[in-house]
């Protein structure tokens, strides 16, 4: 008789306790995953902004170099172009971009 009462009490109190604990663990795990996803998204957007800023700065530098009349005159001179074979020039829409294979020459 005492065993039946004990089993009934364990059933009445143990099942809800197990259900609450399992739900708590599930919610904690889900919250942890959402936090990690949010952190990764923030980190990714920060890196994306940094890379975009770097690309914009390089583009502005190339535009400034491309419209420099002194540089255009130097590159128009065939003797300079033949004296420095490491430099390759590319003209696009009346602007000149310079790509140096040896940074010390630029």
N, C-alpha and C positions, 0 to 999 in steps of 0.2 A: 504494500500500500504506500509506504513512504517512497519507494522507488518510483511508483507511478506519479506521485505528486512532484517529485524531484525532476523527472523527465518532462512533465508538463510545464513546470516553471522554466526549465532550461529552454524548452521549445518556444515558450511565450516570450522570454527575454533574449534568448540567443539569436533567433532568426532576425528580428529587427536590428539587433546590434551588428550582425554580419552584413546585412543589407546596407545599413548606414555607413559602415566602414568601407565596404566595397565602392559605394557611390562617392565617398570622400576621396578615396584613392584615385578613382576615375577622373573626378573633377580636378584634382591636383595635377595629375599627369597631363590632362588637356590644357590646363592653365600654363604649365611649364612649356609645352609645345608651342602654344600661342605666343608666349613671351620670347622664346628663341626665334620664332619666325619674324616677330616684330623687330627684334634686334638685328637680325640678318638683313631685313628689308631696309632698315635705317642705315646700316653700314653700306649696303649696296648703293643706295641713293647718294650717300656722301661721297663714295668713290666715283660714282658716275658724274657728280657735279665737279669733282676735282679734275677728272680727266677732260671733261668738256671745257673747263676753264683753261687747262693747259693747251688744248687744241685751239681755242680761240686766241690765246696769246701767240702761239706759233703762226697762226694765220695772219694776225695783225703785223707780226714781224716780217713775214714774207711779203705782205702788201707794201709795207714801208720800203723794203729793199727793192721791190719790183718797180717802184715809181721813182727811185733815186736817179736823177739824170747823170750824175757822175759815174755811177756804176754802169748805166746803159751805154755811155760813151766808151768806157773801158772795154766792155764786152763787144761793142761794135768794131773796135780796132782788131784786125786780124792778127797782128803780131802778139798781142796779149793773149788772145785765144789759143794761138799755137804754142806760146811759151808755157802755158799752164794746161797741159793735157788732162790733168786730174779733175778739172772742173767741167761739169756738164751743164749746159743751159737749156732751158725750155721756155718758149714764149707762148703765153696763152692770154688771149684778149688784151693785147698791148701791155702786158705785164711780164716781167722776167723773174723766174724763180731760179735760185741757185742751189745746186746740190753739190756739196763738196765731199769727196771721198777721203780727203785728208784735212781734218779740222784745223791743223796748224797753218794751212795755206790761206784760210779765209780771214 
